[in-house]
Amino acid sequence: MADSLDLEVVTPERELVHEQVAEVQVPGKDGYMGVLPGHAPLLSELGTGALAYVTGGRRHVLAVHGGFLEVIEDHVRVLADAAERAEEIDVERARVSQRRAQQQASAMADGADALAALARAQTRIAVAEQTQR
């Protein structure tokens, strides 16, 4: 059994990560999933949340929003609809988005879309703040 995984995180616009990692934690549609070397093959839908991985003893975090996860023979491929590194997130802009989504959700303008926007904004803020610690 291998002691690392090949992690690939891509969006339609770019590749964010392609490196050997010790472990990956991914936000699935119905909750978080952990992937270690030797994991069984898997295909799953992504949710919105923080994708975390460990390489060289250091933890890295990305905000991901929708897409798919594929695990095959110690290769983890994340095909995200959108993803950002923590240092790329404009926290103030994310907070403005969060407030707007909260107002829309409370007004019930479009509940599902507002809740999705709220989850996305909260994830962006949480990922950015984790890196600033």
Contacts in CASP RR format, 6 or more apart in sequence:
PFRMAT RR
TARGET T0000
AUTHOR 0000-0000-0000
METHOD contacts of the structure
MODEL  1
MADSLDLEVVTPERELVHEQVAEVQVPGKDGYMGVLPGHAPLLSELGTGA
LAYVTGGRRHVLAVHGGFLEVIEDHVRVLADAAERAEEIDVERARVSQRR
AQQQASAMADGADALAALARAQTRIAVAEQTQR
1 37 0 8 1.000
1 38 0 8 1.000
2 37 0 8 1.000
2 38 0 8 1.000
2 74 0 8 1.000
3 22 0 8 1.000
3 37 0 8 1.000
4 20 0 8 1.000
4 21 0 8 1.000
4 22 0 8 1.000
4 37 0 8 1.000
4 74 0 8 1.000
5 20 0 8 1.000
5 21 0 8 1.000
5 22 0 8 1.000
5 23 0 8 1.000
5 24 0 8 1.000
5 35 0 8 1.000
5 36 0 8 1.000
5 37 0 8 1.000
5 39 0 8 1.000
5 74 0 8 1.000
5 75 0 8 1.000
5 76 0 8 1.000
6 18 0 8 1.000
6 19 0 8 1.000
6 20 0 8 1.000
6 21 0 8 1.000
6 74 0 8 1.000
6 75 0 8 1.000
6 76 0 8 1.000
7 17 0 8 1.000
7 18 0 8 1.000
7 19 0 8 1.000
7 20 0 8 1.000
7 21 0 8 1.000
7 24 0 8 1.000
7 53 0 8 1.000
7 76 0 8 1.000
7 78 0 8 1.000
8 15 0 8 1.000
8 17 0 8 1.000
8 18 0 8 1.000
8 75 0 8 1.000
8 76 0 8 1.000
8 77 0 8 1.000
8 78 0 8 1.000
9 15 0 8 1.000
9 16 0 8 1.000
9 17 0 8 1.000
9 18 0 8 1.000
9 51 0 8 1.000
9 62 0 8 1.000
9 64 0 8 1.000
9 78 0 8 1.000
9 80 0 8 1.000
9 83 0 8 1.000
10 16 0 8 1.000
10 77 0 8 1.000
10 78 0 8 1.000
10 79 0 8 1.000
10 80 0 8 1.000
11 79 0 8 1.000
11 80 0 8 1.000
11 81 0 8 1.000
11 82 0 8 1.000
11 83 0 8 1.000
12 81 0 8 1.000
16 62 0 8 1.000
16 83 0 8 1.000
16 85 0 8 1.000
17 53 0 8 1.000
17 60 0 8 1.000
17 62 0 8 1.000
19 55 0 8 1.000
20 55 0 8 1.000
21 53 0 8 1.000
21 54 0 8 1.000
21 55 0 8 1.000
21 76 0 8 1.000
22 36 0 8 1.000
22 37 0 8 1.000
22 53 0 8 1.000
22 54 0 8 1.000
22 55 0 8 1.000
22 56 0 8 1.000
22 57 0 8 1.000
23 34 0 8 1.000
23 35 0 8 1.000
23 36 0 8 1.000
23 53 0 8 1.000
23 54 0 8 1.000
24 34 0 8 1.000
24 35 0 8 1.000
24 51 0 8 1.000
24 52 0 8 1.000
24 53 0 8 1.000
24 76 0 8 1.000
25 32 0 8 1.000
25 33 0 8 1.000
25 34 0 8 1.000
25 35 0 8 1.000
25 50 0 8 1.000
25 51 0 8 1.000
25 52 0 8 1.000
25 53 0 8 1.000
26 32 0 8 1.000
26 33 0 8 1.000
26 34 0 8 1.000
26 35 0 8 1.000
26 44 0 8 1.000
26 46 0 8 1.000
26 51 0 8 1.000
26 64 0 8 1.000
26 69 0 8 1.000
26 76 0 8 1.000
26 78 0 8 1.000
27 46 0 8 1.000
27 47 0 8 1.000
27 48 0 8 1.000
27 49 0 8 1.000
27 50 0 8 1.000
27 51 0 8 1.000
27 64 0 8 1.000
28 44 0 8 1.000
28 45 0 8 1.000
28 46 0 8 1.000
28 47 0 8 1.000
28 69 0 8 1.000
29 44 0 8 1.000
29 45 0 8 1.000
29 46 0 8 1.000
29 47 0 8 1.000
31 47 0 8 1.000
33 42 0 8 1.000
33 44 0 8 1.000
33 69 0 8 1.000
35 42 0 8 1.000
35 71 0 8 1.000
35 76 0 8 1.000
37 74 0 8 1.000
38 74 0 8 1.000
39 71 0 8 1.000
39 74 0 8 1.000
40 71 0 8 1.000
41 71 0 8 1.000
41 72 0 8 1.000
41 73 0 8 1.000
42 69 0 8 1.000
42 70 0 8 1.000
42 71 0 8 1.000
43 68 0 8 1.000
43 69 0 8 1.000
43 70 0 8 1.000
43 71 0 8 1.000
44 68 0 8 1.000
44 69 0 8 1.000
45 66 0 8 1.000
45 67 0 8 1.000
45 68 0 8 1.000
45 69 0 8 1.000
46 64 0 8 1.000
46 65 0 8 1.000
46 66 0 8 1.000
46 67 0 8 1.000
46 68 0 8 1.000
46 69 0 8 1.000
46 78 0 8 1.000
46 80 0 8 1.000
46 81 0 8 1.000
47 64 0 8 1.000
47 65 0 8 1.000
47 66 0 8 1.000
47 67 0 8 1.000
48 64 0 8 1.000
48 65 0 8 1.000
48 66 0 8 1.000
48 116 0 8 1.000
48 119 0 8 1.000
48 120 0 8 1.000
48 123 0 8 1.000
49 63 0 8 1.000
49 64 0 8 1.000
49 65 0 8 1.000
49 119 0 8 1.000
49 123 0 8 1.000
49 126 0 8 1.000
49 127 0 8 1.000
50 61 0 8 1.000
50 62 0 8 1.000
50 63 0 8 1.000
50 64 0 8 1.000
50 123 0 8 1.000
50 126 0 8 1.000
50 127 0 8 1.000
50 130 0 8 1.000
51 61 0 8 1.000
51 62 0 8 1.000
51 63 0 8 1.000
51 64 0 8 1.000
51 78 0 8 1.000
51 83 0 8 1.000
52 59 0 8 1.000
52 60 0 8 1.000
52 61 0 8 1.000
52 62 0 8 1.000
53 59 0 8 1.000
53 60 0 8 1.000
54 60 0 8 1.000
61 86 0 8 1.000
61 127 0 8 1.000
61 130 0 8 1.000
61 131 0 8 1.000
62 83 0 8 1.000
62 84 0 8 1.000
62 85 0 8 1.000
62 86 0 8 1.000
62 127 0 8 1.000
63 83 0 8 1.000
63 84 0 8 1.000
63 86 0 8 1.000
63 89 0 8 1.000
63 120 0 8 1.000
63 123 0 8 1.000
63 124 0 8 1.000
63 126 0 8 1.000
63 127 0 8 1.000
63 128 0 8 1.000
64 78 0 8 1.000
64 80 0 8 1.000
64 82 0 8 1.000
64 83 0 8 1.000
64 123 0 8 1.000
65 80 0 8 1.000
65 81 0 8 1.000
65 82 0 8 1.000
65 83 0 8 1.000
65 120 0 8 1.000
65 123 0 8 1.000
66 80 0 8 1.000
66 81 0 8 1.000
66 82 0 8 1.000
67 78 0 8 1.000
67 79 0 8 1.000
67 80 0 8 1.000
67 81 0 8 1.000
68 78 0 8 1.000
68 79 0 8 1.000
69 76 0 8 1.000
69 77 0 8 1.000
69 78 0 8 1.000
69 79 0 8 1.000
70 76 0 8 1.000
70 77 0 8 1.000
70 79 0 8 1.000
71 77 0 8 1.000
84 124 0 8 1.000
84 127 0 8 1.000
86 127 0 8 1.000
86 128 0 8 1.000
86 130 0 8 1.000
86 131 0 8 1.000
87 128 0 8 1.000
87 131 0 8 1.000
89 124 0 8 1.000
89 125 0 8 1.000
89 127 0 8 1.000
89 128 0 8 1.000
91 124 0 8 1.000
91 125 0 8 1.000
91 128 0 8 1.000
91 129 0 8 1.000
94 121 0 8 1.000
94 124 0 8 1.000
94 125 0 8 1.000
94 128 0 8 1.000
95 121 0 8 1.000
95 125 0 8 1.000
97 117 0 8 1.000
97 120 0 8 1.000
97 121 0 8 1.000
97 124 0 8 1.000
98 118 0 8 1.000
98 121 0 8 1.000
98 122 0 8 1.000
98 125 0 8 1.000
100 117 0 8 1.000
101 114 0 8 1.000
101 115 0 8 1.000
101 117 0 8 1.000
101 118 0 8 1.000
101 120 0 8 1.000
101 121 0 8 1.000
102 114 0 8 1.000
102 118 0 8 1.000
104 110 0 8 1.000
104 111 0 8 1.000
104 113 0 8 1.000
104 114 0 8 1.000
104 117 0 8 1.000
105 111 0 8 1.000
105 114 0 8 1.000
105 115 0 8 1.000
105 118 0 8 1.000
END
